[in-house]
Amino acid sequence: MQTLKISISDEEYRKFGISADRLAFPDLVNIVSRELTRRNLDKSIALAEKYGLSAMSTDEITEEVKAVRENAKN
């Protein structure tokens, strides 16, 4: 097994809820994946608000999806 040393700030250490000085690789991947997912969700929410999509009803979204699918077939 190989060992990889990664340095992070105290702030990041607390932010990501790391409580040990050693992590298995899958645990590190989970931490990074959660952070990337959170950032992408924040960006998606900001874009939805910017373009007025966050105010759409479920029915309006369904109709938009149907229209895009229909156009893709043609």
Backbone as CSV, one residue per row, in Angstrom:
resi,resn,N_x,N_y,N_z,CA_x,CA_y,CA_z,C_x,C_y,C_z
1,MET,0.853,-1.167,0.000,0.000,0.000,0.000,0.902,1.234,0.000
2,GLN,0.478,2.243,-0.755,1.200,3.505,-0.829,0.570,4.519,0.121
3,THR,1.363,5.464,0.562,0.880,6.534,1.429,1.065,7.857,0.714
4,LEU,0.028,8.667,0.749,0.052,9.994,0.133,-0.216,11.016,1.228
5,LYS,0.647,12.006,1.326,0.471,13.040,2.346,-0.130,14.278,1.690
6,ILE,-1.231,14.764,2.247,-1.915,15.949,1.743,-2.032,16.942,2.890
7,SER,-1.671,18.179,2.625,-1.790,19.225,3.642,-3.027,20.067,3.361
8,ILE,-3.788,20.322,4.420,-4.944,21.205,4.301,-4.905,22.191,5.466
9,SER,-5.591,23.294,5.292,-5.620,24.306,6.346,-6.482,23.827,7.508
10,ASP,-6.273,24.472,8.662,-7.103,24.159,9.831,-8.573,24.428,9.537
11,GLU,-8.826,25.499,8.784,-10.207,25.856,8.424,-10.864,24.743,7.601
12,GLU,-10.151,24.235,6.603,-10.693,23.143,5.785,-10.885,21.888,6.620
13,TYR,-9.946,21.635,7.500,-10.025,20.468,8.388,-11.341,20.493,9.167
14,ARG,-11.666,21.667,9.714,-12.926,21.810,10.462,-14.131,21.797,9.525
15,LYS,-14.012,22.512,8.406,-15.127,22.630,7.464,-15.613,21.264,6.984
16,PHE,-14.672,20.380,6.703,-15.042,19.070,6.164,-15.314,18.038,7.249
17,GLY,-15.233,18.447,8.505,-15.563,17.554,9.612,-14.596,16.402,9.775
18,ILE,-13.350,16.628,9.419,-12.350,15.571,9.550,-11.954,15.481,11.015
19,SER,-11.980,14.285,11.549,-11.680,14.125,12.975,-10.460,13.244,13.215
20,ALA,-9.837,12.776,12.161,-8.673,11.897,12.311,-7.503,12.464,11.524
21,ASP,-6.304,12.041,11.880,-5.145,12.515,11.132,-4.798,11.577,9.977
22,ARG,-5.582,10.524,9.828,-5.410,9.591,8.712,-6.790,9.261,8.127
23,LEU,-6.851,9.203,6.811,-8.103,8.851,6.126,-7.816,7.779,5.086
24,ALA,-8.751,6.883,4.922,-8.670,5.938,3.807,-9.056,6.699,2.540
25,PHE,-8.524,6.280,1.414,-8.795,6.969,0.157,-10.293,7.093,-0.133
26,PRO,-11.081,6.040,0.044,-12.526,6.184,-0.207,-13.175,7.264,0.668
27,ASP,-12.678,7.434,1.888,-13.216,8.485,2.760,-12.881,9.868,2.211
28,LEU,-11.655,10.037,1.715,-11.263,11.309,1.105,-12.105,11.587,-0.136
29,VAL,-12.316,10.576,-0.944,-13.137,10.729,-2.148,-14.548,11.157,-1.767
30,ASN,-15.116,10.565,-0.732,-16.463,10.945,-0.279,-16.516,12.392,0.177
31,ILE,-15.499,12.835,0.914,-15.462,14.220,1.390,-15.395,15.183,0.213
32,VAL,-14.501,14.921,-0.722,-14.343,15.795,-1.891,-15.602,15.762,-2.751
33,SER,-16.176,14.599,-2.926,-17.388,14.458,-3.739,-18.550,15.247,-3.143
34,ARG,-18.717,15.175,-1.839,-19.792,15.938,-1.183,-19.601,17.437,-1.388
35,GLU,-18.363,17.895,-1.281,-18.098,19.329,-1.457,-18.366,19.760,-2.894
36,LEU,-17.938,18.969,-3.862,-18.191,19.308,-5.263,-19.687,19.299,-5.565
37,THR,-20.392,18.345,-5.009,-21.844,18.274,-5.198,-22.516,19.507,-4.608
38,ARG,-22.089,19.917,-3.406,-22.657,21.102,-2.764,-22.402,22.350,-3.602
39,ARG,-21.188,22.491,-4.115,-20.855,23.662,-4.936,-21.674,23.685,-6.222
40,ASN,-21.822,22.531,-6.863,-22.612,22.466,-8.089,-24.082,22.762,-7.831
41,LEU,-24.602,22.297,-6.712,-25.985,22.598,-6.350,-26.159,24.094,-6.129
42,ASP,-25.205,24.710,-5.421,-25.271,26.164,-5.208,-25.267,26.916,-6.535
43,LYS,-24.421,26.494,-7.475,-24.366,27.142,-8.796,-25.683,26.939,-9.546
44,SER,-26.250,25.745,-9.462,-27.516,25.462,-10.134,-28.637,26.323,-9.579
45,ILE,-28.671,26.460,-8.270,-29.697,27.284,-7.637,-29.543,28.738,-8.063
46,ALA,-28.305,29.228,-8.086,-28.060,30.615,-8.493,-28.495,30.846,-9.938
47,LEU,-28.200,29.903,-10.821,-28.610,30.043,-12.225,-30.126,29.976,-12.372
48,ALA,-30.759,29.081,-11.623,-32.220,28.971,-11.680,-32.871,30.268,-11.230
49,GLU,-32.324,30.877,-10.194,-32.867,32.151,-9.722,-32.597,33.267,-10.729
50,LYS,-31.417,33.277,-11.306,-31.043,34.313,-12.273,-31.968,34.297,-13.489
51,TYR,-32.306,33.122,-13.973,-33.117,33.009,-15.187,-34.597,32.751,-14.916
52,GLY,-34.997,32.864,-13.655,-36.407,32.739,-13.307,-36.935,31.314,-13.314
53,LEU,-36.055,30.362,-13.363,-36.493,28.970,-13.402,-36.939,28.462,-12.034
54,SER,-36.459,29.086,-10.994,-36.812,28.631,-9.656,-38.281,28.902,-9.333
55,ALA,-38.919,29.769,-10.122,-40.324,30.094,-9.889,-41.266,29.196,-10.683
56,MET,-40.700,28.296,-11.495,-41.544,27.428,-12.329,-42.215,26.354,-11.484
57,SER,-43.446,26.040,-11.830,-44.162,24.957,-11.152,-43.703,23.618,-11.725
58,THR,-44.054,22.552,-11.051,-43.713,21.210,-11.531,-44.350,20.957,-12.888
59,ASP,-45.566,21.408,-13.080,-46.247,21.224,-14.363,-45.534,21.984,-15.481
60,GLU,-45.075,23.201,-15.181,-44.342,23.983,-16.182,-43.027,23.297,-16.560
61,ILE,-42.363,22.756,-15.574,-41.110,22.039,-15.848,-41.373,20.814,-16.711
62,THR,-42.424,20.087,-16.380,-42.787,18.898,-17.157,-43.062,19.270,-18.605
63,GLU,-43.793,20.359,-18.820,-44.095,20.812,-20.184,-42.829,21.218,-20.928
64,GLU,-41.904,21.872,-20.254,-40.634,22.260,-20.882,-39.841,21.023,-21.298
65,VAL,-39.797,20.037,-20.426,-39.075,18.793,-20.730,-39.710,18.101,-21.927
66,LYS,-41.020,18.025,-21.964,-41.725,17.418,-23.088,-41.414,18.152,-24.389
67,ALA,-41.400,19.472,-24.332,-41.123,20.268,-25.533,-39.700,20.031,-26.047
68,VAL,-38.746,19.972,-25.141,-37.360,19.728,-25.549,-37.227,18.340,-26.149
69,ARG,-37.862,17.361,-25.546,-37.792,15.981,-26.073,-38.444,15.895,-27.459
70,GLU,-39.559,16.588,-27.593,-40.259,16.591,-28.879,-39.393,17.229,-29.954
71,ASN,-38.749,18.346,-29.628,-37.862,19.005,-30.593,-36.667,18.138,-30.941
72,ALA,-36.198,17.358,-29.981,-35.033,16.492,-30.235,-35.402,15.374,-31.206
73,LYS,-36.660,14.928,-31.176,-37.107,13.873,-32.087,-37.199,14.387,-33.507
74,ASN,-37.540,15.651,-33.656,-37.722,16.240,-34.981,-36.437,16.734,-35.488
